[in-house]
Amino acid sequence: SMKQATIALKRKKEEEAAKMMQKAIQTKLLNASRKKEVQMAKKVLKISDDWRKKERRILTAHLKSINQNNSQIESLEKKMNQAASKKGKIAQEALKETKLKNEIKAAKKDYVSRKLEVDAMKSMNLLQTKLSNATANRDHHLQSIV
């Protein structure tokens, strides 16, 4: 029975040792899988960080492009405003030109009518002079008869 007790103790110790070995192996496996998980997590984080960097680069490029487009649009708007301003000035000059042409026409009409008046007055003066001469001649002839 002593032998049996020793055998039982040995078995018990072996079972405990086996259990401890199993626990150690499980712990090692658990630690190894945790290390793998950590490594995988690090890889995932690195990949997502790389993506973020790429996205940031892409967004920065888009922003630069948008800013360039905005400045081009502003430049074109300025040119359009300048052209509109020039167009307005040209229209004002054309209006001034039309007004001056109308003034010239009016002045020509006025000149023609005044010239006609002057010519008419000259003709009247001439006729009056002839009438005066004829009257003077008649009076002279009448006096010579008397």
C-alpha positions as CSV (number, residue, x, y, z in Angstrom):
1,S,0.0,0.0,0.0
2,M,3.0,2.2,0.5
3,K,4.0,1.4,-3.0
4,Q,0.6,2.3,-4.2
5,A,0.7,5.6,-2.3
6,T,4.0,6.4,-3.8
7,I,2.7,5.5,-7.2
8,A,-0.4,7.6,-6.6
9,L,1.8,10.5,-5.5
10,K,3.9,10.1,-8.6
11,R,0.8,10.0,-10.8
12,K,-0.6,13.0,-9.0
13,K,2.6,14.9,-9.5
14,E,2.8,13.8,-13.1
15,E,-0.8,14.9,-13.6
16,E,-0.1,18.2,-11.9
17,A,3.1,18.6,-14.0
18,A,1.1,17.7,-17.1
19,K,-1.5,20.3,-16.1
20,M,1.2,22.9,-15.4
21,M,2.9,22.1,-18.7
22,Q,-0.5,22.4,-20.5
23,K,-1.1,25.8,-18.8
24,A,2.4,27.0,-19.7
25,I,1.8,25.9,-23.3
26,Q,-1.6,27.6,-23.3
27,T,0.0,30.8,-21.9
28,K,2.8,30.6,-24.5
29,L,0.2,30.1,-27.2
30,L,-1.9,32.9,-25.8
31,N,1.1,35.2,-25.7
32,A,2.1,34.2,-29.2
33,S,-1.3,34.9,-30.5
34,R,-1.4,38.2,-28.6
35,K,1.9,39.1,-30.2
36,K,0.5,38.2,-33.6
37,E,-2.6,40.3,-32.8
38,V,-0.4,43.2,-31.8
39,Q,1.7,42.8,-35.0
40,M,-1.5,42.6,-37.1
41,A,-3.0,45.6,-35.3
42,K,0.3,47.5,-36.0
43,K,0.2,46.5,-39.6
44,V,-3.5,47.6,-39.9
45,L,-2.7,50.9,-38.2
46,K,0.3,51.5,-40.5
47,I,-1.9,50.7,-43.6
48,S,-4.6,53.0,-42.4
49,D,-2.0,55.7,-41.5
50,D,-0.6,55.3,-45.1
51,W,-4.1,55.7,-46.5
52,R,-4.6,58.8,-44.4
53,K,-1.4,60.2,-45.7
54,K,-2.4,59.4,-49.3
55,E,-5.8,60.9,-48.7
56,R,-4.2,64.0,-47.2
57,R,-1.9,64.3,-50.3
58,I,-4.9,63.8,-52.6
59,L,-7.0,66.3,-50.7
60,T,-4.2,68.8,-50.7
61,A,-3.7,68.4,-54.4
62,H,-7.5,68.9,-54.9
63,L,-7.4,72.0,-52.7
64,K,-4.5,73.4,-54.7
65,S,-6.4,72.7,-57.9
66,I,-9.5,74.3,-56.6
67,N,-7.6,77.4,-55.5
68,Q,-5.9,77.6,-58.9
69,N,-9.4,77.4,-60.6
70,N,-10.7,80.1,-58.2
71,S,-7.9,82.4,-59.1
72,Q,-8.4,81.7,-62.8
73,I,-12.1,82.5,-62.4
74,E,-11.3,85.7,-60.5
75,S,-8.9,86.7,-63.2
76,L,-11.4,86.0,-66.0
77,E,-14.1,87.9,-64.0
78,K,-11.7,90.9,-63.8
79,K,-11.1,90.8,-67.5
80,M,-14.8,90.5,-68.2
81,N,-15.4,93.6,-65.9
82,Q,-12.7,95.5,-67.7
83,A,-14.1,94.5,-71.1
84,A,-17.6,95.6,-69.9
85,S,-16.1,98.9,-68.7
86,K,-14.4,99.4,-72.0
87,K,-17.6,98.5,-73.8
88,G,-19.5,101.1,-71.7
89,K,-16.9,103.7,-72.4
90,I,-17.1,102.9,-76.2
91,A,-20.9,103.2,-75.9
92,Q,-20.5,106.6,-74.1
93,E,-18.1,107.8,-76.9
94,A,-20.6,106.7,-79.6
95,L,-23.4,108.6,-77.8
96,K,-21.2,111.7,-77.6
97,E,-20.4,111.3,-81.3
98,T,-24.1,111.0,-82.2
99,K,-24.9,114.1,-80.1
100,L,-22.1,116.0,-81.9
101,K,-23.3,114.9,-85.3
102,N,-26.8,116.0,-84.4
103,E,-25.4,119.4,-83.2
104,I,-23.5,119.7,-86.5
105,K,-26.7,119.0,-88.5
106,A,-28.6,121.6,-86.5
107,A,-25.8,124.1,-86.9
108,K,-25.8,123.5,-90.7
109,K,-29.5,123.9,-90.9
110,D,-29.2,127.1,-88.8
111,Y,-26.4,128.3,-91.1
112,V,-28.4,127.6,-94.2
113,S,-31.5,129.4,-92.8
114,R,-29.4,132.4,-91.7
115,K,-27.6,132.4,-95.0
116,L,-31.0,132.5,-96.7
117,E,-32.0,135.3,-94.4
118,V,-28.9,137.2,-95.2
119,D,-29.3,136.6,-98.9
120,A,-32.9,137.7,-98.6
121,M,-31.9,140.8,-96.8
122,K,-29.2,141.6,-99.4
123,S,-31.8,141.1,-102.1
124,M,-34.2,143.3,-100.2
125,N,-31.5,146.0,-99.8
126,L,-30.7,145.7,-103.5
127,L,-34.3,146.0,-104.4
128,Q,-34.7,148.9,-102.0
129,T,-31.7,150.6,-103.5
130,K,-33.1,150.0,-107.0
131,L,-36.5,151.3,-105.9
132,S,-34.8,154.4,-104.3
133,N,-32.9,155.0,-107.6
134,A,-36.0,154.6,-109.7
135,T,-37.9,157.0,-107.4
136,A,-35.0,159.4,-107.6
137,N,-34.9,159.1,-111.3
138,R,-38.6,159.6,-111.6
139,D,-38.5,162.6,-109.3
140,H,-35.6,164.0,-111.4
141,H,-37.5,163.5,-114.6
142,L,-40.6,165.0,-113.1
143,Q,-38.7,168.1,-112.1
144,S,-37.1,168.4,-115.5
145,I,-40.6,168.4,-117.0
146,V,-41.8,171.1,-114.6
